[in-house]
Amino acid sequence: KTIPIAIEKLFIAQQCNTLQYALICSGAYRPQLQRFLKEDYIYLQYEMHTTLDIKASCTIQSIKDVFSNGFLLLEGKNGQECRKHSKNVSSSY
């Protein structure tokens, strides 16, 4: 009795994956842009050297300024400032 239900759920999941793949391959899919604002909190992302490394660190920083070229002025909890490109950060929410 439970096997037909499981097969039906697998079929539904396969159909959803097929539709999602068709949407992405058609070119109609547009990923959501991430907008960073002043006073937002972000995680820093680092280049992974192996697949065992984690991409985001546990360092949370505040955005002090957003530049038009994609760079962000970040401030750590110790008050140090640094500039990082927005492709190297991820949202904390």
C-alpha positions in Angstrom: 0.0 0.0 0.0 2.8 2.4 0.8 4.9 1.5 -2.3 2.4 3.1 -4.8 2.4 6.3 -2.8 6.2 6.4 -2.8 6.3 5.8 -6.5 3.7 8.5 -7.1 5.8 11.0 -5.0 8.9 10.1 -7.0 7.1 10.7 -10.2 5.9 14.1 -9.0 9.5 15.0 -8.0 10.8 13.9 -11.4 8.2 16.0 -13.1 9.1 19.1 -11.0 12.8 18.6 -11.8 12.0 18.2 -15.6 10.0 21.5 -15.5 12.8 23.3 -13.6 15.5 22.1 -16.0 13.4 23.2 -19.0 12.9 26.6 -17.5 16.7 27.1 -16.9 17.7 25.8 -20.3 15.1 28.0 -22.1 16.9 31.1 -21.0 13.8 32.5 -19.4 15.2 31.9 -15.9 16.7 35.0 -14.3 18.4 34.5 -10.9 17.5 36.9 -8.2 20.0 39.7 -7.7 21.4 40.2 -4.2 21.3 43.8 -3.1 23.5 44.9 -0.3 22.6 48.0 1.7 24.5 50.0 4.4 24.3 48.5 7.9 23.5 45.0 6.5 25.4 42.1 8.0 27.2 39.6 5.8 29.4 36.6 6.0 32.8 36.6 4.1 33.3 33.8 1.6 36.7 32.5 0.8 38.1 30.5 -2.1 37.9 26.8 -1.4 41.1 24.9 -1.9 39.6 21.5 -1.5 36.0 20.2 -1.3 36.4 19.7 2.4 36.8 23.5 3.0 33.8 25.6 3.9 33.0 28.5 1.6 31.6 30.9 4.2 33.4 31.8 7.3 31.8 32.5 10.7 33.0 36.1 10.5 30.1 38.5 10.4 30.8 42.0 9.2 28.8 45.1 8.8 28.6 47.0 5.5 29.7 50.6 5.9 29.5 51.7 2.3 28.5 50.2 -1.1 30.4 51.3 -4.2 29.0 51.3 -7.8 31.8 49.0 -9.0 30.6 46.1 -6.8 33.0 46.7 -3.9 31.8 46.9 -0.3 33.5 48.7 2.6 33.2 46.3 5.5 33.7 46.9 9.2 34.5 44.1 11.7 33.5 44.0 15.3 37.0 45.2 16.2 36.5 48.3 14.1 38.9 47.3 11.3 37.7 48.2 7.8 38.4 46.3 4.6 37.2 46.3 1.0 35.7 43.2 -0.6 33.9 42.5 -3.8 30.2 41.7 -3.5 30.8 38.3 -5.2 32.9 37.2 -2.1 30.2 37.8 0.5 26.9 36.2 1.4 23.9 37.5 3.2 23.6 36.7 6.8 19.8 36.4 6.7 
